[in-house]
Amino acid sequence: MDKFTALILLILLSGCAAQNTDDTVSYNDEDLICEYVAKTGSNLKRKTCMTRELSDELRKESEQDLREAWRKGQTQAHTNI
């Protein structure tokens, strides 16, 4: 459950944060992606760096987890009717 929550927060924070060209840096030789992301409820941003491969993997896992949670929620709603 902690992994699921962390992935959702990562996607929500990265999607909601306004990103300037100064805030996001990509290093082609190492293929790193660095972002400044603020935690929920905070105005302070922290620099988070990861490889493009890891970023894509986290995004795909998060999308899959959200789809599964939505599907389970829909299934539970139908059983309560």
N, C-alpha and C positions, 0 to 999 in steps of 0.2 A: 504494500500500500504506500509506503514511503517513496518508492521509486516512481510510482504512478503520480503521486502528488508533486514530486519534484519536477517531473517532466511536464506536467500541465502548467505549473508555475513558470517554468522556463519558456514555454511557448507563449503563454499569456503576456509575460513581461517583455519578451523580445518583440511581440507583435504590437504591444501598446506603447512601447518606448519610442519617442521621436528620435530618429537617428540622423545625424548630420554626417558629412563626409569625414569630419574630424573624429567622430565617435567610433567609426568602424574602419579597421585597418586590415588589409589582407596582405600577407607575405607570400609572394608567388614561389620563392625558392623553397620555403618550408610548407607552403600551402596551409597557413594558419589563418583563422578568422578570429579577430578580437573585437569584442563589443563591450560597451559600458552599459550595465544593466542595473537598475534600481530594484531593490527588494520591495515587495508589497508593503505599503505603509511608510516608506522611507523616501526621502528625496536624494539620499546619497547613492551614487552609482559606483559600482565596482567593475574593474576590468576583468573580463572573462575571455580566455583564449582557448580555442580548440581547433583541431584539424577539420578541414572541410568534410572529410569522410565521417568523422565522429558527429559533426553537426547534422549531416544528412541522415545518419543512423538514428540520432535522437529524435529528429523531426518525424521520421517514418514510424518509430516506436510510439511516439506521442499520438500521432494520427490514428494508429491502430488501437491504442488504448482508449482514446476518446470514442472511436466508433463502437468498440466493444461495450463501453460503459453506456453509451446511448442505446445500443441494442438491448442490453440487459434491462435498462430502465423502461424501455418500451414493452419488453416482455413482462415485467412485473406489473406494469400499469394494466395490461390486458387481463392478467390473472385476478386483479382486484375488482374488475367490473362484473 
